Every structure is written in structure tokens, then in C-alpha cells.
């Protein structure tokens, strides 16, 4: 989802929202995102809002974190409410928290807003941070879906990414999650890492298929400024990723996953069935509402987007004082929402109606169709849907639709 502007208007100390934002809360679905900012170590490519124990510098701890989130949740529930369709606990490494604490947060969400029948409840996890026992405890606490960060099955690639787990741990953890009763299991892959060979990635694809998961996410490596990997590339220690290599890897993923019964439903995501698709992410991509809990978490309700203070100590101090941890917010205009709607929905298998586009956008769609980037049958039926080649050039298609 798009990030916020670097500044924004202040968030009221009580977290209140304009009346216009509250008129149809949950009309397109309502989710809760919980950010857990703790990591055992920092991967070289990571620029997320996460902290190792040495980086925290005091003032925040794993042990008190659930209480801080519950304090923010109490404030949030006084502002607005809707039946919760999805919960996603991300990070960081959420499973560094005790399963009982994650369960307390989930219970707090249920008490504050109520979980819909059949709600999807996901936690992310690093493979080395879970055991068969902790997975059973998470499932008993109510989690239905788990997303495991595998990244690669090649030991050399994991070393370049500075991942701590061994090559075989992620698929083993996926099997353990299934045995613990998780309904849906995802494995994350990263492709295009310097030094990765075509055979390395083919092995990773075979590994996720053999693990018996029903969802795979595969992302091209993005080198963010400020990371250790970016510094190594600037010094010439590692080569920069190549677009042609990334395209080849994407085509390999589509071929291998398609042959194994997976279908794409978003440019970087494949699932074996419609039920296996990540409903929480679909809520983001289709303009739903969500409340983000935790330091640095982003929220969106009724066209208002805001973001929390980033450091866990500052976050804990504010919520313990009964104040909103919101750092800034923006009220999206109709034009803003149109741009984001097009940017996100074009990446989906369902695409978007041509009627959403203005005249220049429809001209851009016609040009994309002529270039083989849009599906002709879907276009004839009045929808913009990417072809395989269009997926490789999705950003270019979006630019054509938003002249």
C-alpha cells in the first residue's frame, strides 16, 4: 500500500476522526493490523520499523508490549468500531512475543470490536522463531493463517540476505504449522538477490511446492537506502539487482507455481484456491478500512490515513498517558483515492472496470491493450486485467492509466 506523505496534519490527542470518515466504516471491510517491532537480528536488506534488543536503548520491552497495544486498542475502540473481518500481526518478528501475549491482543480486539464469524487471523513468523509447541499455542489462541519468511532455499543467498535460519527450516516450519492445525500457510520468497542463480530460485520454488503450502508470495529484491545491503552495493562489494534477471525469475515463478496448481491473484501473490488468498491484503488493495496498532503502524478509515510514532519507547509513553500515538495524518481527496484505487487494483487478477478511468486513462488502456499488456477478453468485457507480459510491466501500465 502507498506510504504516507513525510509530514501531515497533527492527529488529535484523543485520536478522533472527522464525521465524514465515520459514516460508512467497514463498508468495504474492516481489518486490524498489529505491528510488533522486535527482531532478534536485522537482515541486511531490511528497512522496516524494527529493532533488535541493542537498538531499543531501553524504555520498551517485549514483556510489556501487549499491554501497550491493548492501551492503544482501548483508545481506538472509543473512536470508531466495526466488525473485524481480518487481523494481521506483522513486524518485525511477532512470534518473538509469547503466544499468550499474542492471544491477549487477539482477545482484546474481539472484546473491543468483535471478530466476524470466520475472520482471517494471520501472524507473520521467522522460521527459527517457532516450534511445534508454539505453533499449537498460536492456533489455540485463534490464529488461522501464518506467513513464514523463507526468502530462499539456497544457503549462499540466505547468507547474502543475512537471514539467520538454515535453508531447510522454513519448509519444515510450514509442515509443522499444518500439523498444528493452521488453515492456511504462506511462504515468502525474495528473488534477484546478488549471486542467486536460476537453479537456486528453481530449488526455492520446488521447496515451497513440496512443503504443501497453499499460498506463496514472491517479491523482487528492492534495495532501500540506509540498509547494510545498499552500503555494500555502493562500496562495490555486491552488484546491483538486474531488471532482466528479475523478469526471468518472475516468469520461472509463474511457470512452476502454475504447474503446481497455484494461480496468481495479485502480481506478487499466488494461491491454490480462492479461500487461500490473503483477505487482509485484499482489504488493503480494494480500499477497505483498517486500524493499525503499534509503533509506526499505518491506518486508514473513511479516506483518512494516519501513522503512529515510530520508536517503541515513544509509542509506549504516549499510550500509557492515554494519548493517541498518531504522529500525523492526511485526508485523502477524491483525486488521491482515485489514484490509489487504480494503482492497487490494476495489480489484481480481477483488475478494475474501464469506467473507473477518465478519458486519458481509457486512451492509455487502449494503448496498453495494443501493446499486449492487457487481456483482450477482459477488455472486451469492460475490465482492465494484466496479461503475463503486463504483470512484468505493471508499473508502466499504471503510468499509462494515470496520465
N, C-alpha and C positions, 0 to 999 in steps of 0.2 A: 504494500500500500504506500502511497506517496507520503513522504515525511513532511513535517510542518515547516513553516517559514522560520528563519532563525530567531525572530523575535515574535511579537504578537501582543495583543492587549492583555492586561492583567486578568487573572482569574479571581473572582470574589472569594474572600476568605472562607465563606461557607460553601463554596463550590456551586452556588446556584446557577441556573441556566435561564436564558430568555424564554418567555412563554411560547414563542414561536417554535422553539426546539422541543417543547414537551407535548405538542399537540398530537403527535402520532408516533410516540416512542414504541419501537418494536414492530412498526408496520411492515418493515422488510426483514424482520428477525431481530433478536436481541441476544448479544453474547457478552461474555466476561473474559477478559484477558488478565492473567496474573503473571507479573514479571518477577522472577526470582534471580537476583543479580549475582549469585555466588558461583564461582568456579574453583576447581582445585588447582588449575593452571590455565594460563592464557595461550591459546593457539596463535601461531604466527600471523594468520590471515584475519583474525577476529578484530572487529571494531565495535562490537556490541557493548551495551552498557552493563558490563560485568566486572567483577572484582575478585581477585584472589585474597586470601587472608592478609598477606603482606601489603596489599594495595588499599585495604579498607582503612587502616590507620586508627582503628577504634571508633566507638560511637555507634556501631551497628554489629549485629551478630546473627548467625543462623538461628540460634536458640530463641531469640526474641522476635524473629521476623514474622512469624504467623500472627502474633499479637498486633504488630504494626499494620499488617494488611487488614486484619479484622477491624482495626480502628478506622482505617480509610473506608472500609466497606460500610460501617455504620453511618458515616457521613454521606456516602454515595446513596444509600438507601433512603436518606431523608430528602434527597434532591429529586430523584425520579425512581421509577420502577417499572418492570415489565417481566413477564415470564421468561426465564432464561432458557434459550434453545441450545446454546453451546458454551462450554468453558474450555479455555486453552491455557495451560500453565507452561510458560516458556522461560527462556533465560539466555545466558547463564545455564546452570545445571540444576533444574528444580529438584531432582532426586538426590541432591546433597542434603536436602531437608529430610527430617524423619517422616516416613509415611503418615504417622499420626498427625503431624502438623499440616501436611497437605490435606489430609482428611478433615481437619478442623476448619481449614479455609473453605473447603467444598461445602461443609455443613453450614458455615456462615453465609455463603452465597444462597444456599437453599432457604435458610431462615429469612434472609433479607428480601429476596425477590421471588423465590420459588423456582425449582428446576422443572421444566416441562417434562411430561412423560416421554421417555425415550431420548432425553437430552444426550448429546455427544459431549463427552468429558475427556479431554486429551491432556497428557503430560508429555513434555519432551524429556529425554534422558540421554546421557552419555552411557555407552555400553558398560564401562567399568564401574559405573555408579549404582548399578542394580544387581540384585541377586535373586534367585528363585523365591526366597522368603520375602524380600522387599516388594517384588512384583505381585505376589499373592496379597500382601497387605494393601498395596495400592488398588488392586482390583476390588478387595473387600471394602475399601473406603469409597468406592463408587466410580473409579476411573474406568472408562470403556475403551479407550484408544491410547496408544503410545507411539511416539515418534522417536526413533533411535538415530543418533548421529553416527553413521558408518563412514561416510566420505569416500573410502576406497578399501579394496581388498588387498592392495599392494603395499607391503611393508615400507618400501622406499618412498612411496607417495605419502603415507602417513607420517613418515619422519619429516618430509619437507613441510607438511602442513602443521607439524608439531602436535599431532594427536597423541594422546597417552595410551590408548587401548591398542591391543595387538590386532592383527588382521582378522583373526577368527572370532574375536569376542562379539562383534556386532551381530553376525548371523546367529551365534549361539544365544545371545540375549533375546533375539526375536523369537526363537523357538521357545525359550523359557517364558516369554510373555504370552504366547499362545497357550502353553500348558497351564499358565496361571489363570486363564480364562478371559484375556483381553479379546474383545470382539474384532478389533481392527488394529493392525500393526503396520507402521511405516518405517522404511529405511531411507535415510537421506544419503545422496551421493553428491560429490563435487567432481567435475571433470575439467580438464585443461590445466591441471597443476603442472608446473615446470618439471620435466623429467618423466611425466606419465607417458607410457607407450599405449598404442592401440590395444595391445594384448592385455596390458594392465587394466584398462577400462572394460574390455570384454570379460575378464575374470571377475571384475566387480559386478557386472550385470548378471553373469551366471550365478554368482554368490547370492545376490538378492532374490533371484528367482528360486534357487534351491532352498532358501530359508523359509519359503512358504508364506511370505507376507502378501497382503492384499493391496498395498499402496507403496509407490516409490516416488520420491522427489529427486530430481537430478538438476543441479544448477551449475552453470559455467562459473569457474573461479573469477571473482571480482577482487582486484587488488585495491584496497582502500588506503588512502593517505593516512599516515600516522601509525600504521601497523608495522610489525617487525619484518613481514614479508616485503612490504613496499620499500623499506630501507635497504633490504638485501638486494632488491632489484636495482635500486638507484646506484648501489655500490658495484653492480655488475656481477654479484655472486650468483644470481639466478636470472634466467631470461624472462622477459615479459610473456604473458599468455598470447597465443596467436588466434585470431578470429577464424582462420581456415581450419585449424585443429579443433576448435570448439564446435564448429559446424559439423565436422566429421564425427565427433563424439556424440552429438545430438542425434544424428542420423543412425548411428550404431545403437543408441538407446531406444529409439523408436522401433527399429527392426527387431531387436532382441526382446524388448518388453511386449511388443505386439504379438510376436510368435508365441509368447508365454501366456497370452490371454489378457494382457493389460491394455487399456485404452486411455489415450490422453484425454483429459477434461480441462486442463489449463496447460499453458505452454510447457511448464516445467514439472507437471504432475500427472501421474498415471495411476489408474486403479483397476481392479479386476471386475468390480461391479459398481453400480450407481451408489449403493449403500456404503461402499468403501471410500467414497470421496470425502475429503475433509470438509465437513459442513461449516466449521468455524471459518476457514479461509474463504469459502464460498460466500459467507456473510460479508466479509470484507470486500470481496470482488464485486458484489452485486448491490452495494450501497446500504447495507444494514447498519444497525446501531450497536455499539459495544462500549462497555466501560472498562478502562484499563486500570488495574490496581498495581501499585508498586512503583519504585523509583524509575523514572524515565518512561513509564508506560504512557501510551497514547490512547485517547478515547475519541469517539465520535457519536454524538446524539443529535439528531434532527438538524444536521447542517452546521453544528458547532463542533470544532475539533480542538482539543487541548492536550497538553503534555505535562507530565509531572517533573518536579525537580529530580536531577539525575543521581546524586550521591545518596547512598542508603542512610548515612547519618543525618543528612539534612532532611530527608524524607521522614525518618523516624521522629525527628524532633518536631516537625510540623504536625504529623497526625496525632502524636501524643498530646499536643497542645489543643487538639480539636479543630485544627485549621486544615483547609484544603491543601494538599501538596502540589496543586496545579501551579506551574511556572508561567505559562502563557497560553493564550488561545486565539483562534481566528474563527470568524463567522463566514462561512463559505457563501459566495454569491451564486446565483443561478449559473453563471458562466463557469465558475470554478467547478461546480458539481457536474456540469456537462463534460468538461474536460476530463475529470477523473472517471466519470462513467465510461467514456469512450476508451480511455487508456487501459482500464481494468477489464472491461467486458470483451474487448476485442481479443484478449488473450484466452478467453474461454471457448470451449468446444461449441457451446450454444451461440457464441457471438453476440451480435446486437442487431436490432431492426434498422434497416436503412432509414426509416422515418426519424430516427434519433438524430440523424446528421442534417446539417444545413446544406444549402446548395453547393458551396465549395467542397464540403465534406463528401457529398454524394459524387461530385466530379472526381475527387480523389479516390473514392471507392471504385468508380468505373475504371480509372487508370490502373489500380491495383488488380482488378479483375483481368484486364487486358494483359498485365504482366505475369499472370499465373499465380498471383498471391492470394486470391480469394476463390472459394469453392463456387463453381458456376451454378450448380443446382440450388445451393442455399441462396445465392444472389438472386436467382430467378424467383425464389420464394420470398424475397424481400429481406434477407438477412446477410450480414457481413460475417463470414466464417473463414478462417485462415486455412489454406492448404498447407501441406508439409513444407513446401518452399516458403510460404507465407509465415510460418512459425519461425523459420530461420531468420526472417527479416521483419519480425513483428514490430520492432521499434520504427522501422521505416514506414510500414503500413500506417501505424498510428499517426506519424507526422503527416502523411497524406490526408488522413481523415480530419486533421485539426490544422488546416492551413492558417 
